[in-house]
Amino acid sequence: MSTIITALIIIICTIGIPSIFILIHKKKNKDRNQSFLKLFTLEGTRQGFTFLIQDILRNKIIGLDNNRQTLLVFEFGNGGDFICIPMGEVKNCGVEKKYDSIVIGTEKRAKIEPHLRSIELKFTFQNKSEPVSVSFYESSFNSIYELVELESKANTWEAILSKMIVKEQKVTA
């Protein structure tokens, strides 16, 4: 009987203690996201934005004001940087994947394989200013298990924003 109780205690400790830490971590992330979302909403209100769509990523929040045709990006890491992208000035918007090369195998049979480093939504502007990229996935920051979801989000944002880009019409005389 005492071996069953000992085994039960070991199982409870093995499962219970990590579960407590996981729940605490999830609660902290939820609280952090809520406070950042509040800052994002306050900044948007201050600038007169009404967000049609918002998306919370791991290290940023992006929101679209359809009336003003403007995308607002709030990055948590850099002291709370806000990037405002007026879609009327955007020439092109597309998903860009960046790869690194890694060497696998032995010295005699080395093989170079591509490794996805990041997925970004890249904006180029009509006035020739520097392109702006909004990162959705970074291999050093995000888990490989988030890759499919984040790539899907990037493609969804690309589809939405591409419809807002004003295409130059050629005038033939």
C-alpha positions in Angstrom: 0.0 0.0 0.0 2.8 2.4 0.8 4.4 1.9 -2.7 1.1 2.9 -4.3 1.0 6.1 -2.2 4.7 6.8 -3.0 4.0 6.3 -6.7 1.0 8.6 -6.5 2.9 11.3 -4.7 5.7 11.1 -7.4 3.1 11.3 -10.2 1.3 14.3 -8.6 4.6 16.1 -8.1 5.8 15.3 -11.6 2.6 16.6 -13.2 1.3 19.1 -10.6 4.4 21.3 -10.0 5.1 22.0 -13.7 1.4 22.6 -14.3 1.4 25.3 -11.7 4.4 27.1 -13.3 2.7 26.8 -16.7 -0.5 28.3 -15.4 1.4 31.2 -13.7 3.3 31.8 -17.0 0.1 31.9 -19.0 -1.5 34.3 -16.5 1.5 36.7 -16.7 1.4 36.6 -20.5 -2.3 37.3 -20.6 -1.9 40.2 -18.2 1.1 41.5 -20.2 -0.9 41.3 -23.5 -3.9 43.1 -21.9 -1.7 46.0 -20.7 0.0 46.3 -24.1 -3.4 46.1 -25.8 -4.6 48.9 -23.5 -1.6 51.0 -24.5 -2.2 50.3 -28.1 -5.8 51.3 -27.9 -5.0 54.5 -26.0 -2.4 55.4 -28.7 -4.9 54.7 -31.4 -7.5 56.8 -29.7 -5.0 59.6 -29.2 -4.3 59.6 -33.0 -8.0 59.3 -33.8 -7.9 55.7 -35.1 -10.8 53.3 -35.0 -9.5 49.8 -35.5 -11.4 47.4 -37.7 -8.9 44.5 -37.2 -6.3 43.9 -34.5 -3.9 41.1 -34.0 -1.7 40.3 -31.1 1.6 38.6 -31.9 4.2 37.6 -29.5 6.2 40.9 -29.5 3.8 43.3 -31.2 0.2 44.3 -31.9 -1.0 45.4 -35.3 -4.2 47.2 -36.1 -5.9 48.5 -39.1 -8.0 51.7 -39.3 -10.1 51.1 -42.4 -11.5 54.7 -42.5 -8.1 56.3 -42.5 -6.5 53.5 -44.5 -3.7 53.3 -41.9 -1.9 50.4 -40.3 -0.6 50.9 -36.7 2.1 48.6 -35.4 3.1 48.6 -31.7 6.4 46.8 -30.9 6.8 45.8 -27.2 10.5 45.3 -27.1 11.9 48.6 -28.2 10.4 50.7 -25.4 7.0 50.6 -27.0 7.7 51.9 -30.5 4.7 52.8 -32.7 4.9 52.6 -36.5 2.2 54.2 -38.5 1.9 53.1 -42.1 -0.5 55.1 -44.3 -1.7 52.6 -47.0 -2.2 55.4 -49.5 1.6 55.8 -49.7 2.3 52.1 -50.0 3.4 50.9 -53.5 3.6 47.2 -52.7 2.9 44.9 -49.7 4.1 41.3 -49.7 5.1 38.4 -47.4 8.8 37.8 -47.5 10.6 34.7 -46.1 14.3 34.9 -45.2 16.4 31.9 -45.0 19.8 30.9 -43.4 21.9 28.0 -44.5 22.9 25.3 -42.0 25.4 22.5 -42.5 24.1 19.0 -41.6 25.8 15.7 -41.8 29.4 14.7 -41.2 32.6 16.3 -42.5 32.8 13.9 -45.4 29.1 14.1 -46.3 28.3 17.7 -45.4 25.1 19.0 -46.9 23.8 22.6 -46.8 20.1 22.9 -46.0 18.0 26.1 -45.9 16.6 27.1 -42.6 13.7 29.6 -42.3 14.9 32.6 -40.3 11.9 34.9 -40.5 8.6 35.7 -42.1 7.9 39.4 -42.6 5.3 41.6 -44.2 7.3 44.1 -46.2 6.0 47.5 -47.4 7.6 49.5 -50.2 6.5 53.0 -50.6 5.7 55.2 -53.7 7.9 58.0 -52.5 11.0 55.9 -52.6 11.6 56.0 -48.8 13.0 53.0 -47.0 10.9 49.8 -46.9 9.3 48.9 -43.6 9.0 45.3 -42.5 6.7 43.8 -39.8 8.0 40.5 -38.6 5.5 37.8 -37.9 7.9 34.9 -37.3 11.5 34.9 -36.1 13.2 31.6 -35.5 15.2 33.0 -32.6 12.1 34.2 -30.9 9.2 32.0 -31.9 8.7 28.3 -31.6 8.7 26.1 -34.7 5.2 25.0 -33.6 3.9 28.6 -34.2 5.2 28.7 -37.8 2.1 27.6 -39.6 -0.2 29.9 -37.6 2.0 32.9 -38.0 2.6 32.3 -41.7 -1.2 32.1 -42.1 -1.6 35.4 -40.2 1.0 37.1 -42.4 -0.8 35.9 -45.6 -4.2 37.1 -44.3 -2.8 40.5 -43.5 -1.2 40.6 -46.9 -4.5 39.8 -48.6 -6.3 42.5 -46.6 -3.7 45.2 -47.1 -3.1 44.5 -50.7 -6.7 45.3 -51.5 -6.2 48.8 -50.0 -3.1 49.7 -52.1 -3.9 52.2 -54.8 -2.6 51.0 -58.1 -1.2 53.6 -60.4 -3.3 53.9 -63.5 -1.4 54.5 -66.7 -2.8 57.3 -68.8 -2.5 56.7 -72.6 -2.8 59.7 -74.8 
